[in-house]
């Protein structure tokens, strides 16, 4: 007889299932045909049963299914998942307070010597045991630990070791218990009345004291330890309140709970870098790309010769490969000089995106600059390396970086840029938006040029909007309306043009864009407007940059951009008056 049917018939004789657990609106988490839970008719208390095929539909995000909607969730396939604790926690979220999670788990076959092989689900990644942890086989999940892990959001109604008798057994036996075989573990959990995750994270900013906020953080991790959103929102609040010393432990916990997910590991790595632990942070970041296809980080296949992993470069040649955005390539271009001067490389070649070729070539920092389009024709080198892999092997310390700025400059003879407006006024360049395709653009870009209106009202300051792409229309409009605002966007056809303008300015005020990296690499005075959670290279609480000594950082601190602009306005008045 089908084992699921046997199980259903047994439960149909149990009043707890017949009149309690299987009542109301339920969700059956099944695989293939089992997802239909054909035996629902045995339980008259079931009003509606929704099938969810775990082979075809996600069981973690679940199409953003709302919380607290089902009277019960039933499944016989928790063992199919690499992280059953995470899946169990997600299923509990779906259940109303007082509702039930009913699970049948594949047992450790060593529980009974005569386990029927037909009862072992070959699709299960995990088996479950009620043994002591030190007696369990590798990869098994201890049921008591599983239940205890969920105890903050559920109480345990029952744990049973299910048995069946082998009706085909040929040998006679006076003791039929010796014919019994353990084939599954049954668990029923009852959902506690706990606040939804959304309520907890939205309450954090309103906590009246730091102590109350930290209590909320601890409660959120206790109730929702397997949700990435838990750690992301707590991270945001810890940064806002200045508890950055707690971030490493926070993201270590997220990786412990969610070891198979990429985002916790990525944030764990990036937070270490932002905290100044460069070698370990970049090492963990590189581990995310182990075995990954090159298309995830560059636009041209890397060469077949060896990837540099810290070997001596004395007298050797190396290629710094193209990777990620224009700002990244500008930032890491510094290593062309570092490889020559610190590591003794005889020849450094840089592969970069086409818009940067002219600018990099003019710097004279590398023996050769090659666009990604021409990279397949590069001659043989001893090594190649991705830029983000360099800090893994280059032994960097955030407070003792080599002084290589400026490493970008206008090459040879060039005609100084003549800017419109009052030649005696203080000249400020402005970039207020980045590319809309950037993953953090909503946070890093200003919503409108009007955010800077308090600056434009200052006397004896000329502003030069250096905007390309989004924001160009606003820049053109402001240039028409305000006599001290000039739109230079149409004149900027290359990074070389942008560099010429920056060379003629007294100050650049920018959001986090490739142009900001350019200003920093040129050693030009740069005031950077940063969101509260920004890129790793700007770290967390610093007002200076160890990478770009000419930069001053103005961070948004949870009070919006107007407060940042006011700080910049006061600093600009002081700079204008003392120049």
RODO-2510 file (C-alpha; in nm, 4 decimals, decimal comma):
residues 579
     n   res          X          Y          Z
     1     x     0,0000     0,0000     0,0000
     2     x     0,1216     0,3534    -0,0781
     3     x     0,2982     0,4858     0,2304
     4     x     0,1285     0,8264     0,2102
     5     x    -0,2107     0,6509     0,2063
     6     x    -0,1103     0,4353     0,5043
     7     x    -0,0125     0,7492     0,6905
     8     x    -0,3378     0,9260     0,5995
     9     x    -0,5503     0,6309     0,7120
    10     x    -0,3694     0,6165     1,0447
    11     x    -0,4231     0,9871     1,0990
    12     x    -0,7916     0,9614     1,0028
    13     x    -0,8368     0,7374     1,3104
    14     x    -0,6654     0,9917     1,5361
    15     x    -0,9085     1,2522     1,6842
    16     x    -0,6273     1,5108     1,7062
    17     x    -0,5873     1,5010     1,3275
    18     x    -0,9513     1,4409     1,2463
    19     x    -1,0901     1,7297     1,4495
    20     x    -0,7884     1,9482     1,5171
    21     x    -0,4737     1,9572     1,3091
    22     x    -0,6374     1,9066     0,9678
    23     x    -0,9032     2,1776     0,9935
    24     x    -0,9753     2,4966     0,8034
    25     x    -0,7724     2,6232     0,5094
    26     x    -0,4471     2,4377     0,4530
    27     x    -0,1414     2,4305     0,2304
    28     x     0,0121     2,1013     0,1211
    29     x     0,3823     2,1254     0,0393
    30     x     0,4372     1,8212    -0,1778
    31     x     0,6405     1,6873    -0,4657
    32     x     0,4864     1,5779    -0,7925
    33     x     0,1679     1,3774    -0,7453
    34     x     0,1986     1,4008    -0,3641
    35     x     0,1509     1,7767    -0,3832
    36     x    -0,2190     1,7126    -0,4476
    37     x    -0,2607     1,5307    -0,1128
    38     x    -0,5181     1,2908    -0,2554
    39     x    -0,6425     1,1827     0,0883
    40     x    -0,7830     1,5182     0,2039
    41     x    -1,1331     1,3733     0,1772
    42     x    -1,0626     1,1619     0,4837
    43     x    -1,0667     1,4773     0,6990
    44     x    -1,4052     1,6567     0,6950
    45     x    -1,2647     1,9548     0,8837
    46     x    -1,0591     2,0635     0,5824
    47     x    -1,2426     2,3521     0,4131
    48     x    -0,9866     2,4149     0,1405
    49     x    -0,6497     2,2615     0,0590
    50     x    -0,4036     2,4383    -0,1697
    51     x    -0,1322     2,2330    -0,3370
    52     x     0,2253     2,3600    -0,3717
    53     x     0,4583     2,1473    -0,5838
    54     x     0,8060     2,1949    -0,4380
    55     x     0,9655     2,0577    -0,7550
    56     x     0,8254     2,3459    -0,9576
    57     x     0,7848     2,6347    -0,7137
    58     x     1,0144     2,8130    -0,4711
    59     x     0,9716     2,7186    -0,1043
    60     x     1,1674     3,0055     0,0508
    61     x     1,0387     3,3252    -0,1090
    62     x     0,7156     3,1546    -0,2202
    63     x     0,6112     3,4338    -0,4552
    64     x     0,6034     3,6650    -0,1520
    65     x     0,3146     3,4691    -0,0001
    66     x     0,1626     3,6642     0,2917
    67     x     0,2133     3,5581     0,6524
    68     x    -0,0508     3,4274     0,8943
    69     x    -0,2998     3,3047     0,6309
    70     x    -0,3271     2,9245     0,6715
    71     x    -0,4786     2,7139     0,9465
    72     x    -0,2300     2,4393     0,8753
    73     x     0,0626     2,3476     0,6490
    74     x     0,1347     1,9824     0,5767
    75     x     0,4421     1,8270     0,4167
    76     x     0,6273     1,4982     0,3814
    77     x     0,9234     1,6470     0,1922
    78     x     1,1206     1,8665     0,4330
    79     x     1,4137     1,6306     0,3839
    80     x     1,4458     1,7395     0,0231
    81     x     1,6063     2,0699     0,1185
    82     x     1,9665     2,1506     0,2024
    83     x     1,8638     2,3827     0,4884
    84     x     1,5513     2,2308     0,6439
    85     x     1,5581     2,4732     0,9359
    86     x     1,5200     2,7662     0,6970
    87     x     1,2345     2,5976     0,5100
    88     x     1,0555     2,5041     0,8322
    89     x     1,0830     2,8625     0,9574
    90     x     0,9395     2,9960     0,6314
    91     x     0,6449     2,7546     0,6438
    92     x     0,5685     2,8581     1,0023
    93     x     0,5414     3,2190     0,8862
    94     x     0,2501     3,1230     0,6614
    95     x     0,0432     2,9813     0,9470
    96     x    -0,2036     3,1755     1,1602
    97     x    -0,1348     3,1955     1,5347
    98     x    -0,2753     2,8749     1,6823
    99     x    -0,2446     2,6901     1,3504
   100     x    -0,0392     2,3775     1,2874
   101     x     0,2631     2,2626     1,0898
   102     x     0,2401     1,8868     1,0310
   103     x     0,5583     1,7191     0,9085
   104     x     0,6559     1,3641     0,8250
   105     x     1,0333     1,3252     0,8133
   106     x     1,2484     1,0400     0,6751
   107     x     1,4144     0,8633     0,9663
   108     x     1,7776     0,7687     1,0058
   109     x     1,7751     0,4076     0,8774
   110     x     1,9966     0,2945     1,1646
   111     x     1,7087     0,3525     1,4061
   112     x     1,5904    -0,0022     1,3215
   113     x     1,7888    -0,2737     1,1535
   114     x     1,4905    -0,4023     0,9582
   115     x     1,3772    -0,0755     0,7993
   116     x     1,1861    -0,1391     0,4795
   117     x     1,3899    -0,0052     0,1848
   118     x     1,0703     0,0992     0,0080
   119     x     1,0203     0,3646     0,2744
   120     x     1,3390     0,5523     0,1984
   121     x     1,2743     0,8532    -0,0266
   122     x     1,5708     0,8732    -0,2639
   123     x     1,4934     1,2403    -0,3280
   124     x     1,5589     1,3417     0,0321
   125     x     1,8843     1,5320     0,0824
   126     x     1,8488     1,5034     0,4593
   127     x     1,7433     1,2323     0,6968
   128     x     1,6331     1,2951     1,0533
   129     x     1,7212     1,1313     1,3801
   130     x     1,6185     1,1312     1,7454
   131     x     1,9640     1,0122     1,8529
   132     x     2,2056     1,2154     2,0565
   133     x     2,3980     1,4560     1,8267
   134     x     2,7221     1,2650     1,8858
   135     x     2,5570     0,9408     1,7713
   136     x     2,3969     1,0741     1,4527
   137     x     2,5398     1,0033     1,1104
   138     x     2,6937     1,2851     0,9097
   139     x     2,4403     1,5056     0,7353
   140     x     2,1442     1,3988     0,9487
   141     x     1,9296     1,6510     1,1342
   142     x     1,8440     1,6008     1,4992
   143     x     1,4702     1,6392     1,5394
   144     x     1,4867     1,7663     1,8966
   145     x     1,7319     2,0382     1,7911
   146     x     1,5083     2,1218     1,4939
   147     x     1,2052     2,1635     1,7189
   148     x     1,4018     2,3624     1,9742
   149     x     1,5319     2,5906     1,6980
   150     x     1,1710     2,6804     1,6117
   151     x     1,0551     2,7130     1,9737
   152     x     1,0471     3,0928     1,9671
   153     x     0,7627     3,0861     1,7146
   154     x     0,5993     2,7465     1,7819
   155     x     0,5260     2,4964     2,0544
   156     x     0,5669     2,1242     1,9983
   157     x     0,2395     1,9299     2,0051
   158     x     0,3870     1,5894     1,9283
   159     x     0,6951     1,4011     1,8152
   160     x     0,6377     1,0375     1,7193
   161     x     0,8549     0,7650     1,5744
   162     x     0,6205     0,5970     1,3251
   163     x     0,6425     0,2212     1,2725
   164     x     0,4870    -0,0335     1,0410
   165     x     0,4744    -0,4145     1,0326
   166     x     0,6176    -0,6125     0,7459
   167     x     0,3142    -0,8173     0,6389
   168     x     0,5217    -1,0269     0,3955
   169     x     0,7709    -1,1457     0,6552
   170     x     0,8165    -1,5238     0,6050
   171     x     0,9822    -1,6144     0,9332
   172     x     0,7624    -1,6855     1,2302
   173     x     0,8189    -1,4820     1,5428
   174     x     0,6444    -1,4772     1,8770
   175     x     0,7473    -1,1145     1,9294
   176     x     0,5993    -0,9006     1,6524
   177     x     0,7920    -0,5986     1,7832
   178     x     1,0958    -0,7525     1,6205
   179     x     0,9149    -0,7234     1,2884
   180     x     0,8514    -0,3527     1,3374
   181     x     1,0464    -0,1085     1,1316
   182     x     1,0795     0,2637     1,2033
   183     x     1,0107     0,4493     0,8850
   184     x     0,9414     0,8129     0,9694
   185     x     0,9253     1,0773     1,2378
   186     x     0,6067     1,2771     1,2777
   187     x     0,6162     1,6300     1,4152
   188     x     0,3284     1,8680     1,4851
   189     x     0,4151     2,2278     1,5764
   190     x     0,1632     2,4912     1,6849
   191     x     0,2278     2,8492     1,5781
   192     x     0,2675     3,1027     1,8586
   193     x     0,1226     3,4528     1,8390
   194     x     0,4366     3,6421     1,7337
   195     x     0,4697     3,9798     1,5593
   196     x     0,5347     3,9680     1,1826
   197     x     0,8845     4,0475     1,0612
   198     x     0,7581     4,3628     0,8896
   199     x     0,6269     4,5022     1,2203
   200     x     0,9561     4,4408     1,3957
   201     x     1,1842     4,5985     1,1359
   202     x     0,9596     4,9019     1,0875
   203     x     0,9594     4,9591     1,4629
   204     x     1,3379     4,9782     1,4872
   205     x     1,3825     5,3378     1,3635
   206     x     1,1185     5,4573     1,6101
   207     x     1,2789     5,2999     1,9153
   208     x     1,3230     5,5779     2,1708
   209     x     1,6568     5,4575     2,3064
   210     x     1,9520     5,2633     2,1748
   211     x     1,8809     4,9955     2,4340
   212     x     1,5240     4,9549     2,3084
   213     x     1,6499     4,9343     1,9509
   214     x     1,9029     4,6640     2,0412
   215     x     1,6324     4,4673     2,2228
   216     x     1,4238     4,4807     1,9055
   217     x     1,7203     4,3580     1,7028
   218     x     1,7745     4,0624     1,9342
   219     x     1,4029     3,9769     1,9288
   220     x     1,3949     3,9912     1,5485
   221     x     1,6905     3,7541     1,5139
   222     x     1,5362     3,5194     1,7702
   223     x     1,2032     3,5051     1,5828
   224     x     1,3276     3,5278     1,2225
   225     x     1,6865     3,3985     1,2129
   226     x     1,6515     3,2499     0,8627
   227     x     1,5377     3,5610     0,6794
   228     x     1,7978     3,7727     0,4972
   229     x     1,5742     4,0764     0,5510
   230     x     1,6282     4,0391     0,9261
   231     x     2,0004     4,1026     0,8967
   232     x     1,9691     4,3684     0,6271
   233     x     1,7330     4,5855     0,8319
   234     x     1,9301     4,5390     1,1524
   235     x     2,2478     4,6317     0,9650
   236     x     2,0824     4,9535     0,8490
   237     x     1,9752     5,0486     1,1999
   238     x     2,3098     4,9609     1,3591
   239     x     2,4898     5,1838     1,1084
   240     x     2,2400     5,4658     1,1613
   241     x     2,2907     5,4554     1,5374
   242     x     2,6684     5,4135     1,5246
   243     x     2,6961     5,0501     1,6390
   244     x     2,9284     4,9476     1,3577
   245     x     3,1346     4,7325     1,5948
   246     x     2,8418     4,4863     1,6004
   247     x     2,8204     4,4371     1,2242
   248     x     3,0797     4,1626     1,1891
   249     x     2,9021     3,9399     1,4413
   250     x     2,5674     4,0160     1,2758
   251     x     2,6759     3,8989     0,9320
   252     x     2,8702     3,6024     1,0710
   253     x     2,5409     3,4894     1,2267
   254     x     2,3588     3,5357     0,8968
   255     x     2,6100     3,3107     0,7202
   256     x     2,5814     3,0493     0,9945
   257     x     2,2034     3,0431     0,9549
   258     x     2,1964     3,0728     0,5752
   259     x     2,5151     2,8982     0,4590
   260     x     2,3812     2,8116     0,1140
   261     x     2,2656     3,1611     0,0179
   262     x     2,4807     3,4079    -0,1702
   263     x     2,3577     3,7402    -0,0299
   264     x     2,4517     3,6788     0,3356
   265     x     2,8003     3,5708     0,2294
   266     x     2,8346     3,8742     0,0021
   267     x     2,7253     4,1190     0,2717
   268     x     2,9503     3,9417     0,5198
   269     x     3,2487     3,9985     0,2890
   270     x     3,1601     4,3576     0,1977
   271     x     3,1034     4,4516     0,5613
   272     x     3,4473     4,3200     0,6576
   273     x     3,6018     4,5337     0,3834
   274     x     3,4026     4,8372     0,4947
   275     x     3,5254     4,7775     0,8502
   276     x     3,8836     4,7892     0,7197
   277     x     3,9562     4,4137     0,7291
   278     x     4,0639     4,4174     0,3679
   279     x     4,2450     4,0862     0,3223
   280     x     3,9817     3,8689     0,4896
   281     x     3,6924     4,0619     0,3351
   282     x     3,8254     4,0364    -0,0185
   283     x     3,9170     3,6708     0,0399
   284     x     3,5580     3,5900     0,1339
   285     x     3,4329     3,7939    -0,1583
   286     x     3,6513     3,6023    -0,4021
   287     x     3,5259     3,2727    -0,2588
   288     x     3,1799     3,3644    -0,3889
   289     x     3,3147     3,3406    -0,7430
   290     x     3,4867     3,0027    -0,7048
   291     x     3,3817     2,7958    -1,0023
   292     x     3,1571     3,0735    -1,1370
   293     x     3,1388     3,1643    -1,5040
   294     x     3,3543     3,4645    -1,6023
   295     x     3,0489     3,6388    -1,7503
   296     x     2,9407     3,7231    -1,3976
   297     x     3,2228     3,9742    -1,3543
   298     x     3,3639     4,0747    -1,6926
   299     x     3,2684     4,1083    -2,0588
   300     x     3,5599     3,9217    -2,2154
   301     x     3,6980     3,5758    -2,1398
   302     x     4,0158     3,5839    -1,9291
   303     x     4,3328     3,4358    -2,0817
   304     x     4,4475     3,0762    -2,0436
   305     x     4,7776     3,1567    -1,8681
   306     x     4,7969     3,1519    -1,4857
   307     x     4,5753     3,3601    -1,2620
   308     x     4,7927     3,5545    -1,0150
   309     x     4,7564     3,4259    -0,6578
   310     x     5,0293     3,6167    -0,4787
   311     x     5,3332     3,4728    -0,6567
   312     x     5,6426     3,6912    -0,6870
   313     x     5,6114     3,9394    -0,9731
   314     x     5,9799     4,0318    -0,9740
   315     x     6,0743     4,0594    -1,3410
   316     x     5,7362     3,9178    -1,4478
   317     x     5,4508     4,0508    -1,6600
   318     x     5,0895     4,0727    -1,5461
   319     x     4,7556     4,1843    -1,6899
   320     x     4,4957     4,3588    -1,4718
   321     x     4,1716     4,2391    -1,6300
   322     x     3,8524     4,4352    -1,6930
   323     x     3,5910     4,3855    -1,4200
   324     x     3,2517     4,5348    -1,3324
   325     x     3,1850     4,9108    -1,3710
   326     x     3,3840     5,2088    -1,4920
   327     x     3,4232     5,3388    -1,1372
   328     x     3,5682     5,0051    -1,0280
   329     x     3,8222     5,0074    -1,3089
   330     x     3,9271     5,3641    -1,2248
   331     x     3,9594     5,2741    -0,8557
   332     x     4,1740     4,9650    -0,9145
   333     x     4,3925     5,1267    -1,1810
   334     x     4,6132     5,2369    -0,8891
   335     x     4,7566     4,8849    -0,8806
   336     x     4,9367     4,9333    -1,2109
   337     x     5,1875     5,1472    -1,0237
   338     x     5,1799     4,9327    -0,7107
   339     x     5,2651     4,6221    -0,9111
   340     x     5,5647     4,8030    -1,0630
   341     x     5,6979     4,9839    -0,7587
   342     x     5,6144     4,7451    -0,4740
   343     x     5,6055     4,4037    -0,6430
   344     x     5,8785     4,4564    -0,9030
   345     x     5,6691     4,3686    -1,2084
   346     x     5,8610     4,4258    -1,5301
   347     x     5,5488     4,4888    -1,7355
   348     x     5,1919     4,5749    -1,6374
   349     x     4,9114     4,5723    -1,8921
   350     x     4,5585     4,6899    -1,8140
   351     x     4,2473     4,5668    -1,9940
   352     x     3,9604     4,8119    -1,9519
   353     x     3,6338     4,9255    -2,1054
   354     x     3,6661     5,1415    -2,4164
   355     x     3,5679     5,4774    -2,2556
   356     x     3,8716     5,4552    -2,0263
   357     x     4,1432     5,3669    -2,2785
   358     x     4,2412     5,7252    -2,3663
   359     x     4,2417     5,8385    -2,0035
   360     x     4,4456     5,5422    -1,8783
   361     x     4,6914     5,5712    -2,1656
   362     x     4,7529     5,9385    -2,0875
   363     x     4,8485     5,8533    -1,7296
   364     x     5,1623     5,6594    -1,8287
   365     x     5,1073     5,4210    -1,5353
   366     x     5,0962     5,0979    -1,7399
   367     x     5,3104     4,9635    -2,0205
   368     x     5,0006     4,9013    -2,2314
   369     x     4,6298     4,9778    -2,2165
   370     x     4,3972     4,7453    -2,4049
   371     x     4,0227     4,7717    -2,4591
   372     x     3,8089     4,4650    -2,3898
   373     x     3,7375     4,4460    -2,7611
   374     x     4,1086     4,3966    -2,8347
   375     x     4,1849     4,1764    -2,5330
   376     x     4,1802     3,8456    -2,7264
   377     x     4,4832     3,9698    -2,9245
   378     x     4,6970     4,0390    -2,6172
   379     x     5,0426     3,8767    -2,6221
   380     x     5,1317     3,6143    -2,3637
   381     x     5,1934     3,7363    -2,0068
   382     x     5,3112     3,5511    -1,6995
   383     x     4,9928     3,6218    -1,5049
   384     x     4,6540     3,7891    -1,5167
   385     x     4,4297     3,8993    -1,2261
   386     x     4,0839     4,0404    -1,1613
   387     x     4,1062     4,3793    -0,9851
   388     x     3,8915     4,2726    -0,6884
   389     x     4,1204     3,9722    -0,6315
   390     x     4,4328     4,1869    -0,5912
   391     x     4,3729     4,2831    -0,2224
   392     x     4,3551     3,9138    -0,1308
   393     x     4,7244     3,8810    -0,2124
   394     x     4,8644     4,2346    -0,1930
   395     x     4,8789     4,2674     0,1886
   396     x     4,6949     4,5988     0,2227
   397     x     4,6253     4,7804     0,5490
   398     x     4,3543     5,0445     0,5364
   399     x     4,5537     5,2925     0,7481
   400     x     4,8848     5,2371     0,5665
   401     x     4,8011     5,2371     0,1959
   402     x     5,0700     5,3282    -0,0536
   403     x     5,0598     5,6916    -0,1620
   404     x     4,9843     5,6632    -0,5335
   405     x     4,7378     5,9518    -0,5810
   406     x     4,7276     6,1154    -0,8287
   407     x     4,7515     5,8204    -1,0643
   408     x     4,5327     5,9738    -1,3350
   409     x     4,6275     6,2998    -1,5000
   410     x     4,6119     6,4906    -1,8247
   411     x     4,8984     6,3674    -2,0398
   412     x     5,1491     6,5937    -2,2127
   413     x     5,0493     6,9395    -2,3337
   414     x     4,6843     7,0284    -2,3047
   415     x     4,4998     7,3550    -2,3343
   416     x     4,3462     7,4618    -2,0007
   417     x     3,9679     7,4547    -2,0025
   418     x     3,8068     7,8007    -2,0090
   419     x     3,4852     7,7914    -1,8094
   420     x     3,1897     8,0282    -1,8491
   421     x     3,0816     8,2615    -1,5700
   422     x     3,2668     8,4908    -1,3328
   423     x     3,6372     8,4004    -1,3573
   424     x     3,6980     8,5340    -1,0043
   425     x     3,4262     8,3221    -0,8420
   426     x     3,4778     7,9898    -0,6654
   427     x     3,4222     7,7151    -0,9234
   428     x     3,2312     7,4018    -0,8183
   429     x     3,1522     7,1020    -1,0357
   430     x     2,8355     6,9042    -0,9609
   431     x     2,7321     6,5457    -1,0386
   432     x     2,3992     6,4644    -0,8725
   433     x     2,2962     6,1352    -1,0316
   434     x     2,4595     5,8088    -1,1326
   435     x     2,3544     5,5497    -1,3870
   436     x     1,9997     5,4256    -1,3176
   437     x     2,1062     5,0656    -1,3796
   438     x     2,3278     5,0620    -1,0700
   439     x     2,1939     4,8278    -0,7997
   440     x     2,2050     5,1008    -0,5325
   441     x     2,1142     5,3976    -0,7503
   442     x     1,7917     5,4764    -0,5653
   443     x     1,9974     5,5392    -0,2516
   444     x     2,3105     5,6987    -0,3985
   445     x     2,1579     5,9446    -0,6502
   446     x     1,9773     6,2623    -0,5477
   447     x     1,6071     6,2573    -0,6369
   448     x     1,6384     6,5967    -0,8030
   449     x     1,8840     6,8787    -0,8678
   450     x     1,6529     7,0924    -0,6549
   451     x     1,8057     6,9229    -0,3488
   452     x     2,1037     7,1522    -0,4068
   453     x     1,9045     7,4780    -0,4268
   454     x     2,0540     7,6026    -0,0954
   455     x     2,3994     7,5840    -0,2557
   456     x     2,2966     7,7642    -0,5733
   457     x     2,1777     8,0578    -0,3612
   458     x     2,5332     8,1326    -0,2452
   459     x     2,7084     8,4430    -0,3778
   460     x     3,0457     8,4350    -0,5521
   461     x     3,0183     8,0645    -0,6407
   462     x     2,9770     7,9349    -0,9949
   463     x     2,8333     7,5858    -1,0385
   464     x     2,9102     7,3596    -1,3350
   465     x     2,6713     7,0660    -1,3762
   466     x     2,8641     6,7719    -1,5256
   467     x     2,5692     6,5410    -1,5745
   468     x     2,5439     6,2712    -1,8394
   469     x     2,2376     6,0538    -1,8899
   470     x     1,9638     6,0879    -1,6305
   471     x     1,9445     6,4410    -1,4961
   472     x     2,0535     6,6142    -1,8181
   473     x     1,7139     6,7812    -1,8667
   474     x     1,7188     6,9255    -1,5145
   475     x     2,0701     7,0565    -1,5647
   476     x     1,9699     7,2314    -1,8873
   477     x     1,6662     7,3884    -1,7177
   478     x     1,8689     7,5192    -1,4236
   479     x     2,1291     7,6674    -1,6553
   480     x     1,8555     7,8695    -1,8238
   481     x     1,7017     7,9922    -1,4972
   482     x     2,0067     8,0629    -1,2787
   483     x     2,2947     8,2810    -1,3913
   484     x     2,5526     8,1036    -1,1706
   485     x     2,4599     7,7516    -1,2889
   486     x     2,6145     7,6196    -1,6118
   487     x     2,5323     7,2967    -1,7929
   488     x     2,8523     7,1320    -1,9163
   489     x     2,6999     6,7916    -1,9903
   490     x     2,6798     6,8447    -2,3697
   491     x     3,0527     6,9284    -2,3765
   492     x     3,1584     6,6057    -2,2074
   493     x     3,2116     6,3470    -2,4809
   494     x     3,4723     6,1376    -2,2991
   495     x     3,6370     6,0838    -1,9639
   496     x     3,9222     6,2929    -2,1011
   497     x     3,6828     6,5874    -2,1398
   498     x     3,5571     6,5320    -1,7846
   499     x     3,9146     6,5267    -1,6558
   500     x     3,9892     6,8581    -1,8316
   501     x     3,6896     7,0219    -1,6652
   502     x     3,7869     6,8843    -1,3250
   503     x     4,1362     7,0212    -1,3722
   504     x     3,9859     7,3706    -1,4055
   505     x     3,7590     7,3509    -1,0989
   506     x     3,8237     7,4444    -0,7388
   507     x     3,5999     7,1707    -0,6030
   508     x     3,3858     6,8774    -0,7231
   509     x     3,0676     6,7887    -0,5336
   510     x     2,9400     6,4493    -0,6414
   511     x     2,7328     6,1501    -0,5501
   512     x     2,9067     5,8117    -0,5717
   513     x     2,9733     5,7709    -0,9449
   514     x     3,2600     5,6868    -1,1776
   515     x     3,3195     6,0631    -1,2071
   516     x     3,3765     6,0787    -0,8311
   517     x     3,6377     5,8031    -0,8606
   518     x     3,7986     6,0013    -1,1416
   519     x     3,8198     6,3172    -0,9297
   520     x     3,9730     6,1183    -0,6442
   521     x     4,2227     5,9450    -0,8718
   522     x     4,3314     6,2845    -1,0088
   523     x     4,3755     6,4182    -0,6574
   524     x     4,1204     6,6938    -0,7195
   525     x     3,9289     6,8361    -0,4192
   526     x     3,6210     6,6154    -0,3883
   527     x     3,3206     6,6393    -0,1579
   528     x     3,1305     6,3151    -0,1813
   529     x     2,7622     6,2833    -0,0910
   530     x     2,7048     5,9299     0,0340
   531     x     2,3945     5,7342     0,1337
   532     x     2,3975     5,5859     0,4814
   533     x     2,4758     5,2417     0,3376
   534     x     2,7192     5,3010     0,0562
   535     x     2,9917     5,1180    -0,1286
   536     x     3,2632     4,9355     0,0662
   537     x     3,5390     5,1684    -0,0594
   538     x     3,4002     5,4586     0,1446
   539     x     3,3933     5,2452     0,4619
   540     x     3,1400     5,3281     0,7343
   541     x     3,2002     5,6238     0,9625
   542     x     3,4993     5,8036     0,8155
   543     x     3,4801     6,1583     0,6870
   544     x     3,8011     6,1093     0,4890
   545     x     3,9079     5,8424     0,2405
   546     x     4,2268     5,6386     0,2813
   547     x     4,2053     5,5614    -0,0919
   548     x     4,1558     5,9205    -0,2122
   549     x     4,3260     6,1689     0,0232
   550     x     4,1675     6,4720    -0,1481
   551     x     3,8143     6,3500    -0,0721
   552     x     3,5866     6,4635     0,2097
   553     x     3,2845     6,2456     0,2821
   554     x     2,9397     6,3806     0,3685
   555     x     2,7216     6,0896     0,4789
   556     x     2,3443     6,0771     0,4986
   557     x     2,2651     5,9734     0,8570
   558     x     1,9024     5,8752     0,8377
   559     x     1,7711     6,2314     0,8321
   560     x     1,7529     6,2749     0,4560
   561     x     1,9555     6,4642     0,1966
   562     x     1,8540     6,8177     0,3168
   563     x     2,0634     6,7726     0,6309
   564     x     2,3618     6,6647     0,4190
   565     x     2,3201     6,9642     0,1876
   566     x     2,3093     7,1989     0,4852
   567     x     2,6411     7,0652     0,6143
   568     x     2,7884     7,1093     0,2670
   569     x     2,6478     7,4633     0,2436
   570     x     2,8147     7,5689     0,5681
   571     x     3,1444     7,4053     0,4699
   572     x     3,1292     7,5695     0,1255
   573     x     3,0754     7,9139     0,2774
   574     x     3,3809     7,8626     0,4968
   575     x     3,5915     7,7395     0,2048
   576     x     3,4792     8,0272    -0,0191
   577     x     3,5598     8,2838     0,2475
   578     x     3,9051     8,1485     0,3317
   579     x     4,0435     8,0612    -0,0115
***
